[in-house]
Every structure is written in structure tokens, then in C-alpha cells.
Amino acid sequence: MASLMEELINVLNEENEKYKILLDLSMKKTPVLVSADLEALASITDDEQRYVNTIASLEKKREECMKDIANVLNKDVNELKLDAMITMLASRPQEQKKLAKVYDDITDTIAQMKRVNEQNKMLIESSLE
């Protein structure tokens, strides 16, 4: 179980790093949208697509880890969520702390991405009008 949990934490950390790069690209896109630089926009979009593909493969790894952990715990994988796993790890404080940190980090990164993407969406809509 410990190695499965460590693998899950590693996958989530790697996924968060890719999301941070994607966030950076989204932030670089904002001034490009304002200036309507189509070449730069195309380049950023290509880079984003590469990271989205990488994140998709990391998501598959994460899902496999979750299935393996659910099997060990004899739980339904569809009902096993990260926040519930954090609670279940009360007897293993080091793993609990690591999982809670990566969960908080990835949640924060995704929230930032949503904010920046919403801002970029508004710029695109404004530009189209």
C-alpha cells in the first residue's frame, strides 16, 4: 500500500508541475490576445496542446493508481476520492501530509488556471465583437 500511495503522490506532483506550466502558458496568452498577435497565439496554443496531452497520460496513470489502491482497500474506485483518502491516512501521518499537500497544490493550481482561462475567454469574446 505504501508504494501505491507513493506512486500516486508522485503522479499527482508531476501532474501539478505540468498544470503549472500550462498556467504559465495561459498567462503568457493574455497579453498576446490583447495585442492580437496570431503567430504568438498559435505557438502558445501548440505548446498548450503538448502539455494537455501529457496531462491526459498522467491522468490515466493516476486513475490506475486509484484503482490499485481501491482494490487494496476493498473500496469502490468511483467512490474513492483524494480528500477521503487523506482522512483514511490518519494512522500514517507522513503519507497523509504528503497527499494533503499535493492535493492542496493541485487544487490551487487548477483554480488559478480557471481564473486565467476565464479572463482569456472574456478577452477572446471581446475581440470577436
C-alpha positions as a printed Julia matrix, in Angstrom:
129×3 Matrix{Float64}:
   0.0    0.0     0.0
   2.82   2.39    0.86
   4.38   2.05   -2.6
   0.98   2.59   -4.25
   0.46   5.73   -2.2
   3.95   6.97   -3.04
   3.31   6.33   -6.74
   0.02   8.25   -6.54
   1.72  11.17   -4.8
   4.48  11.2    -7.44
   1.96  11.17  -10.3
  -0.03  13.99   -8.69
   3.13  16.04   -8.17
   4.13  15.52  -11.79
   0.63  16.4   -12.92
   0.7   19.59  -10.83
   4.03  20.59  -12.41
   2.53  20.2   -15.88
  -0.54  22.19  -14.82
   1.77  24.97  -13.56
   3.48  25.08  -16.97
   0.06  25.19  -18.61
  -0.92  28.02  -16.24
   2.21  29.92  -17.23
   1.34  29.47  -20.9
  -2.2   30.71  -20.25
  -0.8   33.76  -18.51
   1.51  34.41  -21.48
  -1.51  34.14  -23.74
  -3.29  37.1   -22.09
  -1.07  39.9   -23.49
  -0.91  38.06  -26.82
  -4.71  38.13  -27.0
  -4.72  41.83  -26.17
  -2.2   42.58  -28.91
  -3.89  40.15  -31.37
  -0.53  38.55  -32.24
  -1.8   35.5   -34.12
   1.63  33.92  -34.65
   2.46  34.05  -30.95
  -1.03  32.78  -30.13
  -0.6   29.81  -32.46
   2.76  28.99  -30.89
   1.37  29.14  -27.36
  -1.63  27.04  -28.37
   0.69  24.37  -29.83
   2.69  24.31  -26.58
  -0.51  24.08  -24.56
  -1.69  21.12  -26.62
   1.52  19.22  -25.9
   1.07  19.73  -22.16
  -2.61  18.83  -22.31
  -1.62  15.52  -23.95
   0.99  14.9   -21.24
  -1.55  15.68  -18.53
  -4.02  13.27  -20.13
  -1.49  10.44  -19.91
  -0.72  11.37  -16.28
  -4.47  11.28  -15.58
  -4.54   7.69  -16.87
  -1.65   6.81  -14.54
  -3.48   8.46  -11.64
  -6.64   6.52  -12.43
  -4.65   3.27  -12.46
  -3.1    4.13   -9.09
  -6.54   4.89   -7.69
  -7.88   1.55   -9.0
  -4.98  -0.32   -7.39
  -5.45   1.49   -4.08
  -9.21   0.86   -4.19
  -8.54  -2.85   -4.72
  -6.16  -3.0    -1.75
  -8.66  -1.13    0.44
 -11.58  -3.15   -0.94
 -13.38   0.09   -1.88
 -15.3    1.16   -4.97
 -12.89   3.21   -7.1
 -15.75   5.51   -8.14
 -16.36   6.44   -4.52
 -12.7    6.75   -3.51
 -11.75  10.43   -3.68
  -8.48  12.08   -2.69
  -9.98  14.01    0.21
 -11.43  10.76    1.6
  -8.04   9.07    1.19
  -6.4   11.88    3.14
  -8.82  11.22    6.01
  -8.2    7.46    5.82
  -4.46   8.03    6.19
  -4.81   9.36    9.75
  -2.77   6.42   11.05
   0.04   7.23    8.57
   0.73  10.92    9.17
   3.7   11.25    6.79
   1.77   9.9     3.81
  -1.28  11.86    4.9
   0.73  15.09    4.97
   2.28  14.46    1.54
  -1.05  13.59   -0.06
  -2.77  16.58    1.57
  -0.04  18.92    0.32
  -0.15  17.72   -3.27
  -3.97  17.76   -3.16
  -3.94  21.39   -1.96
  -1.26  22.34   -4.5
  -3.06  20.84   -7.47
  -6.41  22.28   -6.34
  -4.83  25.74   -6.08
  -3.11  25.47   -9.47
  -6.33  24.39  -11.18
  -8.26  27.24   -9.53
  -5.67  29.71  -10.85
  -5.93  28.16  -14.31
  -9.7   28.53  -14.29
  -9.37  32.19  -13.35
  -6.82  32.96  -16.09
  -8.73  30.94  -18.68
 -11.94  32.78  -17.84
 -10.1   36.08  -18.27
  -8.71  34.92  -21.62
 -12.15  33.74  -22.71
 -13.54  37.21  -21.98
 -10.74  38.79  -24.0
 -11.45  36.48  -26.94
 -15.19  37.22  -26.78
 -14.47  40.94  -26.6
 -12.09  40.67  -29.53
 -14.7   38.83  -31.61
 -17.25  41.58  -31.01
